Amino acid sequence: MNKNKSPEDVLQQEFLRERAAVLGRAGDSVSSALEKLHSIENCLEERMSRLADIERLVSQGLTDALSLGRLRCHMVIEINREISKFNGAREYALRRHYYLIVTREAMGMRRHHWVDQHYRVPPQKKHLQDG
């Protein structure tokens, strides 16, 4: 123990370190949830691009419409599955974001606008209609 510091000072420093660690873990949890969400979103964008390619081929009449129609139906099912996965991951990210706000509130921090700016959760996605 440092001879210049009182036991109260040492405890205060330890308390501040623990507060910082708790906030860090809460922020890391939100970041991790958002990274997973963005990964799912990238996969969705790739599949949506492939679906657009299929629809372009069908509209141009360049290939067998029946087989491409089946492929399109299969792609829509896959995309809707990914959208459900995205929306579930989004709910998880929103919960992590809420826990970060609650943690900050418990520590006496009342202004959270930067948290909302830094940890932006995208809106929910709607499922595609097959047809």
N, C-alpha and C positions, 0 to 999 in steps of 0.2 A: 504494500500500500504506500502511496506517495505521502511523505511526511507533511507536505504543505496542505493537504486536503483533509478536511474533517470527514468523519464517517457519514455525515449528512450529504456532503458534496459527492462522495463516492456513490452513495445510494441514488442521488439525483442523476448522476451521469449514467448509472446502470439503468435507471428507469427510462431515461431519454433514449438510450441505445435500444432498449426493448420496444419502445414505441415506434422507433424508426424501423425496426425489423418487422413488426406487425404490419405497418403500413406498406413496407416493401413487399411482403408476401401477398397482401391483398391486391396490390397493383400488379404483381407478377401473375396472379391468378386471373385477373381480367385480361391481361395481355395474352396469356396462353389461350384463353377461351376465344379471343378475337382472332388469333392466328389460325386456330382450327376452323373458325367460321369463314375466314378468307380463303383457306384451302378448299373448303367445300364449294365456295362461290366460284373459284377458278375452275373447278371440275364442272360445275353447272354451265359456266360460260362456254367451255369447250364442247359440251354435249349440245347446247343450244345452237352453236355454230354448225355442228354436224347435222342437226335437224333442219336448219335453214338450207343447207346444201341439198339434202334429200328433197325438201319441198320445192326447191328451185328445179331440180331434175324432173320431178313429177309435173310441175306446171309447164315445163318446156316440152313435155312428151318425149323425152330422149330415151327413156327406158320403159320397161314393163311396169305399168302403174300399179298392178295388183301386188307384185312382190315388193315394190317400194312402199306401197300402202301398209303392208304388213310390217316392214322395217320401221316405218314412221310410227306405227302403233306401239311397237316394242320400244322405240326411242322415247316416246312420250311417257310410257310406264316407268322407264329408267329415270327420266328427268324428274318425274313426280316423286319418285322414291328419294332422289337427291334433294328435292325441295323440302320434303318432310324432314330429312336429316338436317338440312340447313336451318329450318325453323326450330327444330329441337335444340340445335347448338346455339341458336340465337337466344332462346329462352334461358339456357345455361349462362350465356355471356351476360344477359340482363341481370340475372340473379347475382353473379359475381360482381357486377357493377354496383348493384344495390348494397351488397355486403361491404364494398369499399367505402361507399358513402356513409353507411352506418358506423363503420370503424372510425372514419374521420369525425363524424358527429360525436361519438363517444369520447374522442380525444379533444373535444372543444373546438374543432374546426367547423366553421359554418358556411364558408364560401366554397362552392363546388363547381363553379362554371368551367374552370380549366379541366376538371375531371371529365365533364361531358364533352369538351372539345377534344381532349387527348384520347379518350376511350369511347369513340363514336361507334355505336352499335347500329348496323344497317337495318332497314325496315324488313318486316316479314315478307316472304315471297308467296305468291298465289300459285296454286297448281294449274297446270295446263289442262285444257279441255281437249279430249280426243274427238276429232271430227273434222 
